[in-house]
């Protein structure tokens, strides 16, 4: 059993039909944004990051994202155009909530 993700060498996938399959993984280092360990899954050609390791996500990343999203003007003509909402539509405010 691995707690911190540093010793992962195999993952086991569980399928709806009850079957399981194991895959070997190789460390590829840490993801630059989150600093979480990433692994290459052999035979699948995909990158894997264990969900139970996600807890150390840097809160500044989330705070920066929140600040950027606060700048988005939702109730503007350009937003309505992107969403395909007719400007004469009486319910356009409700359609963007």
GIBELDA-V939891 format. One record per residue. N is the residue number from 0. RES is the residue in three letters. D_LAST is the distance of its C-alpha to the last C-alpha in Angstrom with 1 decimal. Layout:
n = {N N}
res = {RES RES}
d_last = {D_LAST D_LAST}
This chain:
n = {0 1 2 3 4 5 6 7 8 9 10 11 12 13 14 15 16 17 18 19 20 21 22 23 24 25 26 27 28 29 30 31 32 33 34 35 36 37 38 39 40 41 42 43 44 45 46 47 48 49 50 51 52 53 54 55 56 57 58 59 60 61 62 63 64 65 66 67 68 69 70 71 72 73 74 75 76 77 78 79 80 81 82 83 84 85 86 87 88 89 90 91 92 93 94 95 96}
res = {UNK UNK UNK UNK UNK UNK UNK UNK UNK UNK UNK UNK UNK UNK UNK UNK UNK UNK UNK UNK UNK UNK UNK UNK UNK UNK UNK UNK UNK UNK UNK UNK UNK UNK UNK UNK UNK UNK UNK UNK UNK UNK UNK UNK UNK UNK UNK UNK UNK UNK UNK UNK UNK UNK UNK UNK UNK UNK UNK UNK UNK UNK UNK UNK UNK UNK UNK UNK UNK UNK UNK UNK UNK UNK UNK UNK UNK UNK UNK UNK UNK UNK UNK UNK UNK UNK UNK UNK UNK UNK UNK UNK UNK UNK UNK UNK UNK}
d_last = {44.4 42.6 40.8 40.0 39.8 42.8 45.1 43.0 45.2 43.9 40.7 40.7 38.1 37.8 36.9 35.8 39.3 40.7 42.3 42.1 42.9 43.8 43.3 45.0 42.8 44.0 42.5 41.1 40.6 37.5 34.1 34.2 30.7 30.6 34.4 34.2 37.1 36.6 38.9 39.9 40.2 43.5 43.6 39.8 39.3 36.1 35.3 34.6 33.4 33.8 30.7 32.8 33.5 29.9 30.1 31.8 28.8 29.1 26.6 26.9 25.2 22.1 22.3 22.7 19.7 17.5 19.2 18.5 14.8 14.8 16.2 13.4 12.3 8.8 9.4 12.8 14.8 15.6 12.1 11.8 15.3 14.7 12.0 14.5 12.6 15.5 15.7 17.2 14.5 13.9 10.6 9.1 6.8 5.4 5.7 3.8 0.0}
